[in-house]
Amino acid sequence: MTELLPREDTEPGLSGHCFFFSVNSRSSRRVSRPVSARLQSLETMKELETPHVILDDYEHQVKRKIERYGDRPDFPRLDDFGLTRDDLNDYLFDKQAILDSGGSLRTQLTVGGILFVIPILILSMFPEDSLPWGSLSFFVGIAIGLLAGFAYKLILMGVIRMRLRRMSDERMEAFLNKVTHYNE
């Protein structure tokens, strides 16, 4: 139970101060701390939080460059390419969604690791005498696992390239190329 109302029978030096009271369910003793100390501990906790991560994907790189240099006279203009700001935002969002469709690096490495281990596990279910490679079966399993992991990565990259080619717009790509290659 929490009590935040000031009491009338407080000491004269403490009247006007607000205290935070809490009752611990394990014991009946009351613990009180001034609210200012409680707020100070919250500020300390905020200082311990991890700093915000700045997104550095393609969409945000282009938008940051447009915000930073968009008012310069030699910077590419959307009007010169027959585009609108909404067209640019939609195109960048769709392109970034395709680029992110492969998953994070952590996800890709996890799937690759699973594909790497599966052949080794399957080959280990059989006795070495029954396998055609005998004592080299472990190394054959490693080779098959590496090939499976690389095949997964190649297929993933191919699908992403195909989807990017399918959504490509010449005017938008020309504008984005000018923006990304703009030098200060």
Disulfide bonds with the S-S distance in Angstrom:
none
